[in-house]
Each structure stands twice: as C-alpha cells, then as structure tokens.
Amino acid sequence: MLYAIICEDVKDSKPLRAKSRAAHMARLHELRDLGRLILAGAFPAVDANEPGAAGVTGSLIVAEFDSLSEAQDWADSDPFYTSGVYQKISVKPYKKASP
C-alpha cells in the first residue's frame, strides 16, 4: 500500500539539512531503486522553486510499504529525523486517485 509521510522541519533547519542531506537522499534512492518511491520533495518556505535563505518547512514522501508500521519505522529512522531536522512526522495511508 502507499503511505504519505508528511514531515515538519524545526525552525531554521537549513544548516541541519545540509549536514544530513546525503544520508537522507541515499535512503530515498534505495526506495526509488526498489520501485517503491512515488514522489519526494520539500515544502519551500516561500513561493519559489529555489527558496534561498528562507529554506524549507518540511517534506512530503509518498512510497509503497507493506504496512503502516513499516512506513512509520522507515520514517522514524530517516537521517533528517534522527539528526533533528524534522520536529514532527505524520504517516498516513494514501490512495492515489489520479493520474
């Protein structure tokens, strides 16, 4: 089943993100290589593709897991969470309707 992983950053997370980005991206690439990643990306803090100094406020990941608990465990071990970038993670079952 698909799960939406909605992550909220701590305030001024940009320096923390830079430290853990490589490990975070490596995990996303693992999901992608397994054919389980649907989409992943960040929420810019301002209305721009490149938010610059404003940074981002969180992330959204939609991926396939065998269960809600597996998705939650994956999210809880993400380097952005374990290093303090994310202050909150919500994992919800997701049903794709379109396209």
C-alpha positions in Angstrom: 0.0 0.0 0.0 1.0 3.6 -0.5 1.8 5.9 2.5 2.2 9.6 2.7 5.0 10.7 5.1 4.5 14.3 6.0 7.4 15.9 7.8 7.7 19.3 9.5 11.0 20.9 10.0 12.3 22.7 13.1 12.7 26.4 12.7 15.8 27.4 10.8 16.5 23.9 9.6 18.7 24.8 6.7 22.1 24.1 8.4 20.9 20.8 9.9 19.5 19.7 6.5 22.9 20.3 4.8 24.6 18.0 7.3 22.2 15.1 6.8 21.2 15.5 3.2 23.5 12.9 1.6 22.3 10.2 4.0 18.6 11.2 3.6 18.9 11.2 -0.2 20.6 7.8 -0.2 17.6 6.3 1.6 15.3 7.8 -0.9 17.4 6.4 -3.7 17.1 3.0 -2.2 13.3 3.2 -2.2 13.5 4.5 -5.8 15.7 1.7 -6.9 13.3 -0.8 -5.4 10.4 0.8 -7.4 8.7 1.9 -4.2 9.1 5.6 -4.3 6.3 7.6 -5.9 7.4 11.1 -5.1 9.5 13.0 -2.6 10.2 16.7 -2.2 10.4 19.7 0.1 8.0 22.5 1.0 9.7 25.8 0.2 9.3 28.4 2.9 8.5 31.0 0.2 6.6 30.8 -3.1 9.7 29.9 -5.2 11.3 26.8 -6.6 14.6 28.0 -5.1 13.8 29.4 -1.6 17.4 30.5 -0.9 18.0 31.7 2.6 14.3 31.1 3.5 14.9 27.4 3.3 12.1 24.8 3.5 9.5 24.0 6.2 9.2 20.2 5.7 8.9 17.4 3.2 6.5 15.0 1.6 7.3 11.5 0.7 4.9 9.0 -0.9 6.1 5.5 -1.1 5.0 1.9 -1.0 5.4 -0.2 2.2 3.9 -3.5 3.3 2.3 -1.9 6.4 1.7 1.3 8.3 4.1 0.2 10.9 6.8 -0.5 8.3 6.3 3.0 6.9 6.4 4.6 10.3 9.6 2.7 11.2 11.2 3.8 7.9 10.2 7.4 8.7 11.4 7.3 12.3 14.9 6.2 11.1 15.3 8.8 8.5 18.5 10.8 9.0 16.6 14.1 8.9 14.5 12.9 11.8 17.3 11.3 13.8 19.5 14.4 13.4 16.8 16.9 14.5 15.7 18.4 11.1 12.2 17.1 11.5 10.3 18.0 14.6 7.2 16.0 13.6 6.4 13.2 11.2 2.9 12.0 10.3 2.5 8.8 8.3 -0.9 8.1 6.7 -2.2 5.5 4.3 -2.5 7.1 0.8 -4.8 6.1 -2.0 -3.7 7.5 -5.4 -6.7 8.6 -7.4 -5.1 10.3 -10.4 -3.3 10.1 -12.8 
